[in-house]
Each structure stands twice: as C-alpha cells, then as structure tokens.
Amino acid sequence: MTGHNTECGYLVPPNNVEMLAQAIENALEQGDISQTQEAAQQIVRKYYHVDVMVDAYAKLYQQVIDKQKKSQKR
C-alpha cells in the first residue's frame, strides 16, 4: 500500500521482480497477517471511505470554483 510502508502491506516498485520476491518472502515469514489486515482496514476507513473521498472532492471543486471566480474579477 503506497505511503504506509509495511504496516499494512509491502510497497514494491513496478517491474522490480527482486523486490516483489522479497516482499512475498517477508509476508510468508510473517505468518500471522491479522495485524497487517487490521492496519490496512483502518487506513482504508480513515483515508478512502466514501464519505472522506466525497468531502475531499467537494473541497477540491470548491477551490477550483473560488480560484476561477477570482480570476474572472480581474
């Protein structure tokens, strides 16, 4: 998962077979993945829940509208 290190998964660059193999090996060695799964679920709920995403897009659209209004006044 991007930006969250190994707390909820492994970040592997595209087309990097060696790092992918290492990440898979690490995951298999970890054994119990329940903590990793819980951390991933918490991050999804915190940052990617539909309500959070709707609010973020609404703020972004409002910023664009406000900026456009300011430029039209000039």
CHARMM internal coordinates of N, CA and C (Angstrom, degrees):
IC EDIT
DIST 1 N 1 CA 1.4548
DIST 1 CA 1 C 1.5191
ANGL 1 N 1 CA 1 C 108.05
DIST 1 C 2 N 1.2722
ANGL 1 CA 1 C 2 N 116.15
DIHE 1 N 1 CA 1 C 2 N 125.91
DIST 2 N 2 CA 1.4568
ANGL 1 C 2 N 2 CA 122.21
DIHE 1 CA 1 C 2 N 2 CA -175.47
DIST 2 CA 2 C 1.5196
ANGL 2 N 2 CA 2 C 112.37
DIHE 1 C 2 N 2 CA 2 C -62.68
DIST 2 C 3 N 1.3215
ANGL 2 CA 2 C 3 N 116.86
DIHE 2 N 2 CA 2 C 3 N 131.79
DIST 3 N 3 CA 1.4531
ANGL 2 C 3 N 3 CA 122.21
DIHE 2 CA 2 C 3 N 3 CA 172.78
DIST 3 CA 3 C 1.5157
ANGL 3 N 3 CA 3 C 115.64
DIHE 2 C 3 N 3 CA 3 C 81.15
DIST 3 C 4 N 1.3077
ANGL 3 CA 3 C 4 N 117.99
DIHE 3 N 3 CA 3 C 4 N 3.59
DIST 4 N 4 CA 1.4592
ANGL 3 C 4 N 4 CA 119.21
DIHE 3 CA 3 C 4 N 4 CA -177.86
DIST 4 CA 4 C 1.5312
ANGL 4 N 4 CA 4 C 112.05
DIHE 3 C 4 N 4 CA 4 C -126.95
DIST 4 C 5 N 1.3331
ANGL 4 CA 4 C 5 N 116.65
DIHE 4 N 4 CA 4 C 5 N 18.51
DIST 5 N 5 CA 1.4568
ANGL 4 C 5 N 5 CA 123.05
DIHE 4 CA 4 C 5 N 5 CA 177.02
DIST 5 CA 5 C 1.5126
ANGL 5 N 5 CA 5 C 111.99
DIHE 4 C 5 N 5 CA 5 C 47.90
DIST 5 C 6 N 1.3300
ANGL 5 CA 5 C 6 N 116.91
DIHE 5 N 5 CA 5 C 6 N -140.64
DIST 6 N 6 CA 1.4620
ANGL 5 C 6 N 6 CA 119.32
DIHE 5 CA 5 C 6 N 6 CA -175.16
DIST 6 CA 6 C 1.5199
ANGL 6 N 6 CA 6 C 112.52
DIHE 5 C 6 N 6 CA 6 C -96.71
DIST 6 C 7 N 1.3128
ANGL 6 CA 6 C 7 N 118.60
DIHE 6 N 6 CA 6 C 7 N 9.63
DIST 7 N 7 CA 1.4620
ANGL 6 C 7 N 7 CA 119.07
DIHE 6 CA 6 C 7 N 7 CA 179.89
DIST 7 CA 7 C 1.5257
ANGL 7 N 7 CA 7 C 111.54
DIHE 6 C 7 N 7 CA 7 C -66.85
DIST 7 C 8 N 1.3267
ANGL 7 CA 7 C 8 N 117.32
DIHE 7 N 7 CA 7 C 8 N -24.28
DIST 8 N 8 CA 1.4619
ANGL 7 C 8 N 8 CA 119.10
DIHE 7 CA 7 C 8 N 8 CA -179.30
DIST 8 CA 8 C 1.5218
ANGL 8 N 8 CA 8 C 112.05
DIHE 7 C 8 N 8 CA 8 C -139.60
DIST 8 C 9 N 1.3016
ANGL 8 CA 8 C 9 N 117.52
DIHE 8 N 8 CA 8 C 9 N 14.08
DIST 9 N 9 CA 1.4551
ANGL 8 C 9 N 9 CA 121.21
DIHE 8 CA 8 C 9 N 9 CA 179.59
DIST 9 CA 9 C 1.5152
ANGL 9 N 9 CA 9 C 109.84
DIHE 8 C 9 N 9 CA 9 C 159.36
DIST 9 C 10 N 1.3102
ANGL 9 CA 9 C 10 N 115.97
DIHE 9 N 9 CA 9 C 10 N -168.84
DIST 10 N 10 CA 1.4590
ANGL 9 C 10 N 10 CA 120.83
DIHE 9 CA 9 C 10 N 10 CA -178.47
DIST 10 CA 10 C 1.5172
ANGL 10 N 10 CA 10 C 109.53
DIHE 9 C 10 N 10 CA 10 C -121.70
DIST 10 C 11 N 1.3040
ANGL 10 CA 10 C 11 N 116.27
DIHE 10 N 10 CA 10 C 11 N 135.13
DIST 11 N 11 CA 1.4529
ANGL 10 C 11 N 11 CA 122.67
DIHE 10 CA 10 C 11 N 11 CA 178.32
DIST 11 CA 11 C 1.5240
ANGL 11 N 11 CA 11 C 108.23
DIHE 10 C 11 N 11 CA 11 C -95.82
DIST 11 C 12 N 1.3269
ANGL 11 CA 11 C 12 N 115.56
DIHE 11 N 11 CA 11 C 12 N 117.40
DIST 12 N 12 CA 1.4532
ANGL 11 C 12 N 12 CA 121.43
DIHE 11 CA 11 C 12 N 12 CA -177.93
DIST 12 CA 12 C 1.5232
ANGL 12 N 12 CA 12 C 108.69
DIHE 11 C 12 N 12 CA 12 C -126.86
DIST 12 C 13 N 1.3350
ANGL 12 CA 12 C 13 N 117.67
DIHE 12 N 12 CA 12 C 13 N 127.05
DIST 13 N 13 CA 1.4676
ANGL 12 C 13 N 13 CA 119.75
DIHE 12 CA 12 C 13 N 13 CA 178.25
DIST 13 CA 13 C 1.5341
ANGL 13 N 13 CA 13 C 111.07
DIHE 12 C 13 N 13 CA 13 C -63.14
DIST 13 C 14 N 1.3144
ANGL 13 CA 13 C 14 N 117.24
DIHE 13 N 13 CA 13 C 14 N 151.41
DIST 14 N 14 CA 1.4669
ANGL 13 C 14 N 14 CA 120.17
DIHE 13 CA 13 C 14 N 14 CA 178.09
DIST 14 CA 14 C 1.5270
ANGL 14 N 14 CA 14 C 111.33
DIHE 13 C 14 N 14 CA 14 C -59.73
DIST 14 C 15 N 1.3112
ANGL 14 CA 14 C 15 N 115.82
DIHE 14 N 14 CA 14 C 15 N 144.88
DIST 15 N 15 CA 1.4726
ANGL 14 C 15 N 15 CA 123.37
DIHE 14 CA 14 C 15 N 15 CA 174.79
DIST 15 CA 15 C 1.5252
ANGL 15 N 15 CA 15 C 113.95
DIHE 14 C 15 N 15 CA 15 C 62.05
DIST 15 C 16 N 1.3333
ANGL 15 CA 15 C 16 N 118.22
DIHE 15 N 15 CA 15 C 16 N 22.20
DIST 16 N 16 CA 1.4598
ANGL 15 C 16 N 16 CA 121.08
DIHE 15 CA 15 C 16 N 16 CA 178.39
DIST 16 CA 16 C 1.5299
ANGL 16 N 16 CA 16 C 108.05
DIHE 15 C 16 N 16 CA 16 C -108.37
DIST 16 C 17 N 1.3136
ANGL 16 CA 16 C 17 N 115.03
DIHE 16 N 16 CA 16 C 17 N 87.94
DIST 17 N 17 CA 1.4592
ANGL 16 C 17 N 17 CA 121.66
DIHE 16 CA 16 C 17 N 17 CA -175.04
DIST 17 CA 17 C 1.5220
ANGL 17 N 17 CA 17 C 111.30
DIHE 16 C 17 N 17 CA 17 C -62.60
DIST 17 C 18 N 1.3180
ANGL 17 CA 17 C 18 N 117.08
DIHE 17 N 17 CA 17 C 18 N -39.81
DIST 18 N 18 CA 1.4655
ANGL 17 C 18 N 18 CA 120.49
DIHE 17 CA 17 C 18 N 18 CA -177.89
DIST 18 CA 18 C 1.5306
ANGL 18 N 18 CA 18 C 111.06
DIHE 17 C 18 N 18 CA 18 C -62.85
DIST 18 C 19 N 1.3290
ANGL 18 CA 18 C 19 N 116.53
DIHE 18 N 18 CA 18 C 19 N -46.03
DIST 19 N 19 CA 1.4700
ANGL 18 C 19 N 19 CA 119.46
DIHE 18 CA 18 C 19 N 19 CA -179.84
DIST 19 CA 19 C 1.5248
ANGL 19 N 19 CA 19 C 111.21
DIHE 18 C 19 N 19 CA 19 C -68.29
DIST 19 C 20 N 1.3295
ANGL 19 CA 19 C 20 N 117.45
DIHE 19 N 19 CA 19 C 20 N -34.82
DIST 20 N 20 CA 1.4616
ANGL 19 C 20 N 20 CA 120.66
DIHE 19 CA 19 C 20 N 20 CA 176.68
DIST 20 CA 20 C 1.5229
ANGL 20 N 20 CA 20 C 110.02
DIHE 19 C 20 N 20 CA 20 C -63.50
DIST 20 C 21 N 1.3239
ANGL 20 CA 20 C 21 N 116.56
DIHE 20 N 20 CA 20 C 21 N -44.60
DIST 21 N 21 CA 1.4634
ANGL 20 C 21 N 21 CA 120.62
DIHE 20 CA 20 C 21 N 21 CA 178.10
DIST 21 CA 21 C 1.5243
ANGL 21 N 21 CA 21 C 110.66
DIHE 20 C 21 N 21 CA 21 C -61.16
DIST 21 C 22 N 1.3294
ANGL 21 CA 21 C 22 N 117.22
DIHE 21 N 21 CA 21 C 22 N -42.06
DIST 22 N 22 CA 1.4633
ANGL 21 C 22 N 22 CA 121.03
DIHE 21 CA 21 C 22 N 22 CA 178.79
DIST 22 CA 22 C 1.5241
ANGL 22 N 22 CA 22 C 110.93
DIHE 21 C 22 N 22 CA 22 C -64.48
DIST 22 C 23 N 1.3194
ANGL 22 CA 22 C 23 N 117.50
DIHE 22 N 22 CA 22 C 23 N -40.83
DIST 23 N 23 CA 1.4668
ANGL 22 C 23 N 23 CA 121.10
DIHE 22 CA 22 C 23 N 23 CA 179.34
DIST 23 CA 23 C 1.5243
ANGL 23 N 23 CA 23 C 110.70
DIHE 22 C 23 N 23 CA 23 C -64.32
DIST 23 C 24 N 1.3222
ANGL 23 CA 23 C 24 N 116.89
DIHE 23 N 23 CA 23 C 24 N -41.24
DIST 24 N 24 CA 1.4701
ANGL 23 C 24 N 24 CA 120.46
DIHE 23 CA 23 C 24 N 24 CA 178.05
DIST 24 CA 24 C 1.5191
ANGL 24 N 24 CA 24 C 109.87
DIHE 23 C 24 N 24 CA 24 C -64.64
DIST 24 C 25 N 1.3255
ANGL 24 CA 24 C 25 N 116.42
DIHE 24 N 24 CA 24 C 25 N -43.14
DIST 25 N 25 CA 1.4639
ANGL 24 C 25 N 25 CA 120.68
DIHE 24 CA 24 C 25 N 25 CA 178.24
DIST 25 CA 25 C 1.5316
ANGL 25 N 25 CA 25 C 110.75
DIHE 24 C 25 N 25 CA 25 C -60.98
DIST 25 C 26 N 1.3222
ANGL 25 CA 25 C 26 N 117.03
DIHE 25 N 25 CA 25 C 26 N -44.42
DIST 26 N 26 CA 1.4680
ANGL 25 C 26 N 26 CA 120.92
DIHE 25 CA 25 C 26 N 26 CA 178.11
DIST 26 CA 26 C 1.5246
ANGL 26 N 26 CA 26 C 111.24
DIHE 25 C 26 N 26 CA 26 C -61.17
DIST 26 C 27 N 1.3177
ANGL 26 CA 26 C 27 N 116.94
DIHE 26 N 26 CA 26 C 27 N -42.36
DIST 27 N 27 CA 1.4649
ANGL 26 C 27 N 27 CA 120.74
DIHE 26 CA 26 C 27 N 27 CA 179.91
DIST 27 CA 27 C 1.5226
ANGL 27 N 27 CA 27 C 110.72
DIHE 26 C 27 N 27 CA 27 C -63.56
DIST 27 C 28 N 1.3257
ANGL 27 CA 27 C 28 N 116.99
DIHE 27 N 27 CA 27 C 28 N -41.37
DIST 28 N 28 CA 1.4648
ANGL 27 C 28 N 28 CA 120.57
DIHE 27 CA 27 C 28 N 28 CA 179.30
DIST 28 CA 28 C 1.5223
ANGL 28 N 28 CA 28 C 111.37
DIHE 27 C 28 N 28 CA 28 C -67.34
DIST 28 C 29 N 1.3298
ANGL 28 CA 28 C 29 N 117.00
DIHE 28 N 28 CA 28 C 29 N -37.72
DIST 29 N 29 CA 1.4642
ANGL 28 C 29 N 29 CA 120.93
DIHE 28 CA 28 C 29 N 29 CA 178.55
DIST 29 CA 29 C 1.5191
ANGL 29 N 29 CA 29 C 111.53
DIHE 28 C 29 N 29 CA 29 C -69.06
DIST 29 C 30 N 1.3248
ANGL 29 CA 29 C 30 N 116.13
DIHE 29 N 29 CA 29 C 30 N -29.47
DIST 30 N 30 CA 1.4658
ANGL 29 C 30 N 30 CA 120.64
DIHE 29 CA 29 C 30 N 30 CA -178.37
DIST 30 CA 30 C 1.5264
ANGL 30 N 30 CA 30 C 111.02
DIHE 29 C 30 N 30 CA 30 C -62.82
DIST 30 C 31 N 1.3191
ANGL 30 CA 30 C 31 N 117.09
DIHE 30 N 30 CA 30 C 31 N -34.15
DIST 31 N 31 CA 1.4562
ANGL 30 C 31 N 31 CA 120.36
DIHE 30 CA 30 C 31 N 31 CA 178.81
DIST 31 CA 31 C 1.5096
ANGL 31 N 31 CA 31 C 112.52
DIHE 30 C 31 N 31 CA 31 C 75.53
DIST 31 C 32 N 1.3244
ANGL 31 CA 31 C 32 N 117.38
DIHE 31 N 31 CA 31 C 32 N -95.44
DIST 32 N 32 CA 1.4636
ANGL 31 C 32 N 32 CA 122.27
DIHE 31 CA 31 C 32 N 32 CA -177.60
DIST 32 CA 32 C 1.5243
ANGL 32 N 32 CA 32 C 109.53
DIHE 31 C 32 N 32 CA 32 C -73.34
DIST 32 C 33 N 1.3159
ANGL 32 CA 32 C 33 N 115.44
DIHE 32 N 32 CA 32 C 33 N 113.81
DIST 33 N 33 CA 1.4654
ANGL 32 C 33 N 33 CA 119.62
DIHE 32 CA 32 C 33 N 33 CA -177.33
DIST 33 CA 33 C 1.5240
ANGL 33 N 33 CA 33 C 112.58
DIHE 32 C 33 N 33 CA 33 C -102.83
DIST 33 C 34 N 1.3150
ANGL 33 CA 33 C 34 N 117.50
DIHE 33 N 33 CA 33 C 34 N 10.35
DIST 34 N 34 CA 1.4668
ANGL 33 C 34 N 34 CA 119.59
DIHE 33 CA 33 C 34 N 34 CA -176.40
DIST 34 CA 34 C 1.5300
ANGL 34 N 34 CA 34 C 111.89
DIHE 33 C 34 N 34 CA 34 C -61.99
DIST 34 C 35 N 1.3348
ANGL 34 CA 34 C 35 N 118.16
DIHE 34 N 34 CA 34 C 35 N -37.11
DIST 35 N 35 CA 1.4694
ANGL 34 C 35 N 35 CA 120.18
DIHE 34 CA 34 C 35 N 35 CA 178.19
DIST 35 CA 35 C 1.5228
ANGL 35 N 35 CA 35 C 110.75
DIHE 34 C 35 N 35 CA 35 C -66.69
DIST 35 C 36 N 1.3186
ANGL 35 CA 35 C 36 N 116.43
DIHE 35 N 35 CA 35 C 36 N -40.25
DIST 36 N 36 CA 1.4649
ANGL 35 C 36 N 36 CA 120.77
DIHE 35 CA 35 C 36 N 36 CA 178.50
DIST 36 CA 36 C 1.5217
ANGL 36 N 36 CA 36 C 110.26
DIHE 35 C 36 N 36 CA 36 C -64.31
DIST 36 C 37 N 1.3238
ANGL 36 CA 36 C 37 N 116.42
DIHE 36 N 36 CA 36 C 37 N -42.59
DIST 37 N 37 CA 1.4671
ANGL 36 C 37 N 37 CA 120.54
DIHE 36 CA 36 C 37 N 37 CA 178.75
DIST 37 CA 37 C 1.5241
ANGL 37 N 37 CA 37 C 111.06
DIHE 36 C 37 N 37 CA 37 C -63.00
DIST 37 C 38 N 1.3184
ANGL 37 CA 37 C 38 N 116.84
DIHE 37 N 37 CA 37 C 38 N -43.73
DIST 38 N 38 CA 1.4678
ANGL 37 C 38 N 38 CA 120.64
DIHE 37 CA 37 C 38 N 38 CA -179.92
DIST 38 CA 38 C 1.5252
ANGL 38 N 38 CA 38 C 110.62
DIHE 37 C 38 N 38 CA 38 C -63.79
DIST 38 C 39 N 1.3339
ANGL 38 CA 38 C 39 N 116.78
DIHE 38 N 38 CA 38 C 39 N -42.52
DIST 39 N 39 CA 1.4654
ANGL 38 C 39 N 39 CA 120.16
DIHE 38 CA 38 C 39 N 39 CA 178.50
DIST 39 CA 39 C 1.5256
ANGL 39 N 39 CA 39 C 110.58
DIHE 38 C 39 N 39 CA 39 C -62.18
DIST 39 C 40 N 1.3170
ANGL 39 CA 39 C 40 N 116.88
DIHE 39 N 39 CA 39 C 40 N -41.72
DIST 40 N 40 CA 1.4668
ANGL 39 C 40 N 40 CA 120.67
DIHE 39 CA 39 C 40 N 40 CA 178.79
DIST 40 CA 40 C 1.5264
ANGL 40 N 40 CA 40 C 110.82
DIHE 39 C 40 N 40 CA 40 C -63.57
DIST 40 C 41 N 1.3211
ANGL 40 CA 40 C 41 N 117.11
DIHE 40 N 40 CA 40 C 41 N -42.84
DIST 41 N 41 CA 1.4663
ANGL 40 C 41 N 41 CA 120.66
DIHE 40 CA 40 C 41 N 41 CA 178.88
DIST 41 CA 41 C 1.5222
ANGL 41 N 41 CA 41 C 111.11
DIHE 40 C 41 N 41 CA 41 C -63.26
DIST 41 C 42 N 1.3240
ANGL 41 CA 41 C 42 N 117.60
DIHE 41 N 41 CA 41 C 42 N -40.21
DIST 42 N 42 CA 1.4633
ANGL 41 C 42 N 42 CA 120.64
DIHE 41 CA 41 C 42 N 42 CA 178.78
DIST 42 CA 42 C 1.5273
ANGL 42 N 42 CA 42 C 111.27
DIHE 41 C 42 N 42 CA 42 C -64.05
DIST 42 C 43 N 1.3095
ANGL 42 CA 42 C 43 N 116.63
DIHE 42 N 42 CA 42 C 43 N -41.36
DIST 43 N 43 CA 1.4673
ANGL 42 C 43 N 43 CA 120.11
DIHE 42 CA 42 C 43 N 43 CA 179.29
DIST 43 CA 43 C 1.5209
ANGL 43 N 43 CA 43 C 110.65
DIHE 42 C 43 N 43 CA 43 C -65.48
DIST 43 C 44 N 1.3192
ANGL 43 CA 43 C 44 N 117.03
DIHE 43 N 43 CA 43 C 44 N -42.06
DIST 44 N 44 CA 1.4684
ANGL 43 C 44 N 44 CA 120.40
DIHE 43 CA 43 C 44 N 44 CA 178.29
DIST 44 CA 44 C 1.5199
ANGL 44 N 44 CA 44 C 110.04
DIHE 43 C 44 N 44 CA 44 C -61.93
DIST 44 C 45 N 1.3249
ANGL 44 CA 44 C 45 N 117.11
DIHE 44 N 44 CA 44 C 45 N -45.30
DIST 45 N 45 CA 1.4728
ANGL 44 C 45 N 45 CA 119.78
DIHE 44 CA 44 C 45 N 45 CA 179.43
DIST 45 CA 45 C 1.5257
ANGL 45 N 45 CA 45 C 111.44
DIHE 44 C 45 N 45 CA 45 C -63.83
DIST 45 C 46 N 1.3214
ANGL 45 CA 45 C 46 N 117.16
DIHE 45 N 45 CA 45 C 46 N -37.83
DIST 46 N 46 CA 1.4655
ANGL 45 C 46 N 46 CA 121.00
DIHE 45 CA 45 C 46 N 46 CA -175.90
DIST 46 CA 46 C 1.5263
ANGL 46 N 46 CA 46 C 112.76
DIHE 45 C 46 N 46 CA 46 C -75.46
DIST 46 C 47 N 1.3210
ANGL 46 CA 46 C 47 N 117.31
DIHE 46 N 46 CA 46 C 47 N -42.33
DIST 47 N 47 CA 1.4656
ANGL 46 C 47 N 47 CA 120.47
DIHE 46 CA 46 C 47 N 47 CA -171.83
DIST 47 CA 47 C 1.5257
ANGL 47 N 47 CA 47 C 114.88
DIHE 46 C 47 N 47 CA 47 C -107.72
DIST 47 C 48 N 1.3265
ANGL 47 CA 47 C 48 N 118.03
DIHE 47 N 47 CA 47 C 48 N -23.17
DIST 48 N 48 CA 1.4612
ANGL 47 C 48 N 48 CA 119.87
DIHE 47 CA 47 C 48 N 48 CA -170.86
DIST 48 CA 48 C 1.5230
ANGL 48 N 48 CA 48 C 113.96
DIHE 47 C 48 N 48 CA 48 C -123.26
DIST 48 C 49 N 1.3202
ANGL 48 CA 48 C 49 N 117.90
DIHE 48 N 48 CA 48 C 49 N 7.12
DIST 49 N 49 CA 1.4646
ANGL 48 C 49 N 49 CA 120.67
DIHE 48 CA 48 C 49 N 49 CA 175.87
DIST 49 CA 49 C 1.5196
ANGL 49 N 49 CA 49 C 108.33
DIHE 48 C 49 N 49 CA 49 C -60.69
DIST 49 C 50 N 1.3040
ANGL 49 CA 49 C 50 N 117.07
DIHE 49 N 49 CA 49 C 50 N 147.41
DIST 50 N 50 CA 1.4650
ANGL 49 C 50 N 50 CA 121.15
DIHE 49 CA 49 C 50 N 50 CA -175.32
DIST 50 CA 50 C 1.5294
ANGL 50 N 50 CA 50 C 111.72
DIHE 49 C 50 N 50 CA 50 C -55.67
DIST 50 C 51 N 1.3190
ANGL 50 CA 50 C 51 N 118.38
DIHE 50 N 50 CA 50 C 51 N -39.59
DIST 51 N 51 CA 1.4698
ANGL 50 C 51 N 51 CA 120.84
DIHE 50 CA 50 C 51 N 51 CA 179.83
DIST 51 CA 51 C 1.5292
ANGL 51 N 51 CA 51 C 111.53
DIHE 50 C 51 N 51 CA 51 C -64.20
DIST 51 C 52 N 1.3174
ANGL 51 CA 51 C 52 N 116.54
DIHE 51 N 51 CA 51 C 52 N -40.50
DIST 52 N 52 CA 1.4637
ANGL 51 C 52 N 52 CA 121.22
DIHE 51 CA 51 C 52 N 52 CA 178.91
DIST 52 CA 52 C 1.5244
ANGL 52 N 52 CA 52 C 109.98
DIHE 51 C 52 N 52 CA 52 C -65.43
DIST 52 C 53 N 1.3152
ANGL 52 CA 52 C 53 N 116.59
DIHE 52 N 52 CA 52 C 53 N -43.72
DIST 53 N 53 CA 1.4657
ANGL 52 C 53 N 53 CA 120.76
DIHE 52 CA 52 C 53 N 53 CA -179.32
DIST 53 CA 53 C 1.5272
ANGL 53 N 53 CA 53 C 111.33
DIHE 52 C 53 N 53 CA 53 C -66.48
DIST 53 C 54 N 1.3313
ANGL 53 CA 53 C 54 N 117.26
DIHE 53 N 53 CA 53 C 54 N -41.22
DIST 54 N 54 CA 1.4696
ANGL 53 C 54 N 54 CA 120.59
DIHE 53 CA 53 C 54 N 54 CA 178.44
DIST 54 CA 54 C 1.5228
ANGL 54 N 54 CA 54 C 109.98
DIHE 53 C 54 N 54 CA 54 C -61.46
DIST 54 C 55 N 1.3210
ANGL 54 CA 54 C 55 N 117.34
DIHE 54 N 54 CA 54 C 55 N -45.56
DIST 55 N 55 CA 1.4703
ANGL 54 C 55 N 55 CA 120.83
DIHE 54 CA 54 C 55 N 55 CA 178.34
DIST 55 CA 55 C 1.5284
ANGL 55 N 55 CA 55 C 111.37
DIHE 54 C 55 N 55 CA 55 C -60.88
DIST 55 C 56 N 1.3241
ANGL 55 CA 55 C 56 N 116.86
DIHE 55 N 55 CA 55 C 56 N -42.44
DIST 56 N 56 CA 1.4653
ANGL 55 C 56 N 56 CA 120.49
DIHE 55 CA 55 C 56 N 56 CA -179.34
DIST 56 CA 56 C 1.5294
ANGL 56 N 56 CA 56 C 110.89
DIHE 55 C 56 N 56 CA 56 C -63.65
DIST 56 C 57 N 1.3294
ANGL 56 CA 56 C 57 N 117.18
DIHE 56 N 56 CA 56 C 57 N -43.10
DIST 57 N 57 CA 1.4660
ANGL 56 C 57 N 57 CA 119.91
DIHE 56 CA 56 C 57 N 57 CA 178.65
DIST 57 CA 57 C 1.5221
ANGL 57 N 57 CA 57 C 111.28
DIHE 56 C 57 N 57 CA 57 C -68.17
DIST 57 C 58 N 1.3151
ANGL 57 CA 57 C 58 N 117.37
DIHE 57 N 57 CA 57 C 58 N -38.25
DIST 58 N 58 CA 1.4683
ANGL 57 C 58 N 58 CA 120.19
DIHE 57 CA 57 C 58 N 58 CA 178.37
DIST 58 CA 58 C 1.5287
ANGL 58 N 58 CA 58 C 110.37
DIHE 57 C 58 N 58 CA 58 C -61.54
DIST 58 C 59 N 1.3298
ANGL 58 CA 58 C 59 N 117.10
DIHE 58 N 58 CA 58 C 59 N -43.03
DIST 59 N 59 CA 1.4682
ANGL 58 C 59 N 59 CA 120.94
DIHE 58 CA 58 C 59 N 59 CA 177.88
DIST 59 CA 59 C 1.5250
ANGL 59 N 59 CA 59 C 110.95
DIHE 58 C 59 N 59 CA 59 C -64.08
DIST 59 C 60 N 1.3154
ANGL 59 CA 59 C 60 N 116.56
DIHE 59 N 59 CA 59 C 60 N -42.40
DIST 60 N 60 CA 1.4605
ANGL 59 C 60 N 60 CA 120.63
DIHE 59 CA 59 C 60 N 60 CA 179.19
DIST 60 CA 60 C 1.5265
ANGL 60 N 60 CA 60 C 110.86
DIHE 59 C 60 N 60 CA 60 C -62.07
DIST 60 C 61 N 1.3299
ANGL 60 CA 60 C 61 N 116.93
DIHE 60 N 60 CA 60 C 61 N -47.61
DIST 61 N 61 CA 1.4654
ANGL 60 C 61 N 61 CA 120.61
DIHE 60 CA 60 C 61 N 61 CA 179.32
DIST 61 CA 61 C 1.5284
ANGL 61 N 61 CA 61 C 111.05
DIHE 60 C 61 N 61 CA 61 C -61.45
DIST 61 C 62 N 1.3288
ANGL 61 CA 61 C 62 N 116.74
DIHE 61 N 61 CA 61 C 62 N -39.75
DIST 62 N 62 CA 1.4604
ANGL 61 C 62 N 62 CA 120.13
DIHE 61 CA 61 C 62 N 62 CA 179.36
DIST 62 CA 62 C 1.5255
ANGL 62 N 62 CA 62 C 110.69
DIHE 61 C 62 N 62 CA 62 C -64.37
DIST 62 C 63 N 1.3226
ANGL 62 CA 62 C 63 N 117.24
DIHE 62 N 62 CA 62 C 63 N -40.01
DIST 63 N 63 CA 1.4654
ANGL 62 C 63 N 63 CA 120.76
DIHE 62 CA 62 C 63 N 63 CA 177.33
DIST 63 CA 63 C 1.5260
ANGL 63 N 63 CA 63 C 111.00
DIHE 62 C 63 N 63 CA 63 C -61.99
DIST 63 C 64 N 1.3198
ANGL 63 CA 63 C 64 N 116.78
DIHE 63 N 63 CA 63 C 64 N -41.72
DIST 64 N 64 CA 1.4658
ANGL 63 C 64 N 64 CA 120.68
DIHE 63 CA 63 C 64 N 64 CA 178.86
DIST 64 CA 64 C 1.5203
ANGL 64 N 64 CA 64 C 110.29
DIHE 63 C 64 N 64 CA 64 C -64.36
DIST 64 C 65 N 1.3244
ANGL 64 CA 64 C 65 N 116.97
DIHE 64 N 64 CA 64 C 65 N -44.40
DIST 65 N 65 CA 1.4692
ANGL 64 C 65 N 65 CA 121.54
DIHE 64 CA 64 C 65 N 65 CA 178.89
DIST 65 CA 65 C 1.5220
ANGL 65 N 65 CA 65 C 110.41
DIHE 64 C 65 N 65 CA 65 C -61.86
DIST 65 C 66 N 1.3352
ANGL 65 CA 65 C 66 N 117.02
DIHE 65 N 65 CA 65 C 66 N -46.84
DIST 66 N 66 CA 1.4683
ANGL 65 C 66 N 66 CA 120.97
DIHE 65 CA 65 C 66 N 66 CA 179.96
DIST 66 CA 66 C 1.5254
ANGL 66 N 66 CA 66 C 111.26
DIHE 65 C 66 N 66 CA 66 C -61.12
DIST 66 C 67 N 1.3231
ANGL 66 CA 66 C 67 N 116.84
DIHE 66 N 66 CA 66 C 67 N -42.34
DIST 67 N 67 CA 1.4626
ANGL 66 C 67 N 67 CA 120.77
DIHE 66 CA 66 C 67 N 67 CA 179.91
DIST 67 CA 67 C 1.5279
ANGL 67 N 67 CA 67 C 110.31
DIHE 66 C 67 N 67 CA 67 C -65.21
DIST 67 C 68 N 1.3166
ANGL 67 CA 67 C 68 N 116.67
DIHE 67 N 67 CA 67 C 68 N -39.63
DIST 68 N 68 CA 1.4624
ANGL 67 C 68 N 68 CA 120.55
DIHE 67 CA 67 C 68 N 68 CA 179.57
DIST 68 CA 68 C 1.5312
ANGL 68 N 68 CA 68 C 110.62
DIHE 67 C 68 N 68 CA 68 C -66.67
DIST 68 C 69 N 1.3252
ANGL 68 CA 68 C 69 N 116.85
DIHE 68 N 68 CA 68 C 69 N -39.73
DIST 69 N 69 CA 1.4690
ANGL 68 C 69 N 69 CA 120.48
DIHE 68 CA 68 C 69 N 69 CA 178.16
DIST 69 CA 69 C 1.5232
ANGL 69 N 69 CA 69 C 110.81
DIHE 68 C 69 N 69 CA 69 C -62.78
DIST 69 C 70 N 1.3379
ANGL 69 CA 69 C 70 N 116.83
DIHE 69 N 69 CA 69 C 70 N -41.90
DIST 70 N 70 CA 1.4638
ANGL 69 C 70 N 70 CA 120.79
DIHE 69 CA 69 C 70 N 70 CA 179.42
DIST 70 CA 70 C 1.5198
ANGL 70 N 70 CA 70 C 111.04
DIHE 69 C 70 N 70 CA 70 C -63.20
DIST 70 C 71 N 1.3210
ANGL 70 CA 70 C 71 N 116.80
DIHE 70 N 70 CA 70 C 71 N -40.70
DIST 71 N 71 CA 1.4666
ANGL 70 C 71 N 71 CA 119.31
DIHE 70 CA 70 C 71 N 71 CA -178.40
DIST 71 CA 71 C 1.5264
ANGL 71 N 71 CA 71 C 111.72
DIHE 70 C 71 N 71 CA 71 C -71.90
DIST 71 C 72 N 1.3279
ANGL 71 CA 71 C 72 N 118.53
DIHE 71 N 71 CA 71 C 72 N -26.41
DIST 72 N 72 CA 1.4639
ANGL 71 C 72 N 72 CA 121.66
DIHE 71 CA 71 C 72 N 72 CA 178.29
DIST 72 CA 72 C 1.5239
ANGL 72 N 72 CA 72 C 111.58
DIHE 71 C 72 N 72 CA 72 C -75.52
DIST 72 C 73 N 1.3256
ANGL 72 CA 72 C 73 N 117.42
DIHE 72 N 72 CA 72 C 73 N -26.13
DIST 73 N 73 CA 1.4666
ANGL 72 C 73 N 73 CA 121.55
DIHE 72 CA 72 C 73 N 73 CA -179.63
DIST 73 CA 73 C 1.5204
ANGL 73 N 73 CA 73 C 111.55
DIHE 72 C 73 N 73 CA 73 C -72.33
DIST 73 C 74 N 1.2946
ANGL 73 CA 73 C 74 N 117.73
DIHE 73 N 73 CA 73 C 74 N -19.50
DIST 74 N 74 CA 1.4753
ANGL 73 C 74 N 74 CA 121.67
DIHE 73 CA 73 C 74 N 74 CA -176.01
DIST 74 CA 74 C 1.4867
ANGL 74 N 74 CA 74 C 112.28
DIHE 73 C 74 N 74 CA 74 C -78.99
END
COOR INIT
IC SEED 1 N 1 CA 1 C
IC BUILD
